[in-house]
Amino acid sequence: MEFWLLDGQNRVMAPQQYGETSVDGEPAEPVELAAARAKPGVAVAVVAKRLGVAPATLRTWDRRYGLGPSERSAGSHRRYTRDDVLRLMVMRRLTLEGVAPADAAKAALEADIEVERARRASAVSAQHEARRSAATLSEPEQQGPSDSKVVHFARSAAPSRTSTPADVVDAALAHDADATAELLMIAPGSDILTWWTQLVVPALTKLGERTVLAKPGEAPLQVLSSAAMRAIRVRQSAQENESGSPHPSQMRRIVLIFTPPDEPQPLAAHALAAALMSKGVMARIVMGPAGAHRAQEVVTMVRPAAVVLITQMVRPDLAVVGQLCDGNPELPVFVAVADDTAAEDLPKSSQVQRVRSFSGLFHEVCAVATQP
């Protein structure tokens, strides 16, 4: 994750990277930051790298739309001021959203720069606070007088404090996988249910509303989903390292989570499994071919405490629910489906329960799986 530093003389400092420390525990200055302090403004190459565009693109924006560097000193190239960069960030954000370059440039030139400055200052302040908190959490034990003091900054931050859905969407639209992953990291001890419902789902919803003109190989939704999966995987690994392997008794109360055969993104299934396991409930996602017959075979072999079918599709194939209900009349089956019409196809059984919200699904499954 990186952010812009703004000094007191209306100049833009270069990006500062998380995790870089000096021997005295203070963040080390990148080369670009030192150069920016030595000279007014920022060079084209530095701004281009920050925005994720080619320097030639910035020169084109300057020539065609007047979005160029406004600061000039004798004997040197023109350099970008803080306000120049803020306008370029508006331009970049709008073009990523599919706005025509000419219209985006007009909006950038007419933007209220004070509002943009306040927005960036707020983001920088939040990231500074995150770094201070991370340093406190990662402070090593007291060392002897001859030992060098090295502070290792934690890469996780509580989403509710440092990340917003808009931040995640912006990073995904910029196809910045590292920034997206950083924003979605789950802090130790934080609630996965809150992370999913208040950060990931709103970000997915906002991103789904965007029409994007993507380059070949760019898929913002894939960037977001991959980052969320990575966050779940890192959190699960940390939990296993801390608590060790599950007790054999937990395997007798396992929850199996299915998705419909054509589910494009089984992300919700992984989030549910991670949330359940964080509360001591053993859960596994059934991957690969899992039609009605195969699902019945898996359930017969594993003998789970409950089965969940979760989907984000509008018209999912729910045939597996009927098959499981017929073959296992005493097995609790929870179905998370948003569409009321699709839910009409569910079997009329007391063991089949439709749950409308992710939070409700989590609590219902927890209650059944933790019964003695």
HELIX and SHEET records of a PDB file:
HELIX    1   1 VAL A   31  ALA A   38  1                                   8    
HELIX    2   2 VAL A   44  LEU A   51  1                                   8    
HELIX    3   3 PRO A   55  TYR A   65  1                                  11    
HELIX    4   4 ARG A   82  LEU A   96  1                                  15    
HELIX    5   5 PRO A  101  GLU A  110  1                                  10    
HELIX    6   6 ILE A  113  LEU A  137  1                                  25    
HELIX    7   7 PRO A  159  THR A  162  1                                   4    
HELIX    8   8 PRO A  165  LEU A  173  1                                   9    
HELIX    9   9 ALA A  177  LEU A  184  1                                   8    
HELIX   10  10 ILE A  192  TRP A  195  1                                   4    
HELIX   11  11 TRP A  196  VAL A  200  3                                   5    
HELIX   12  12 VAL A  201  GLY A  208  1                                   8    
HELIX   13  13 PRO A  220  SER A  243  1                                  24    
HELIX   14  14 PRO A  248  MET A  251  1                                   4    
HELIX   15  15 LEU A  267  SER A  278  1                                  12    
HELIX   16  16 ALA A  292  VAL A  302  1                                  11    
HELIX   17  17 ALA A  319  GLY A  327  1                                   9    
HELIX   18  18 ASP A  340  ALA A  343  1                                   4    
HELIX   19  19 PHE A  358  ALA A  369  1                                  12    
SHEET    1   A 2 GLU A   2  PHE A   3  0                                        
SHEET    2   A 2 GLN A  16  GLN A  17 -1                                        
SHEET    1   B 5 ALA A 283  ILE A 285  0                                        
SHEET    2   B 5 VAL A 255  PHE A 258  1                                        
SHEET    3   B 5 ALA A 306  ILE A 310  1                                        
SHEET    4   B 5 VAL A 333  ALA A 336  1                                        
SHEET    5   B 5 VAL A 352  ARG A 354  1                                        
END                                                                             
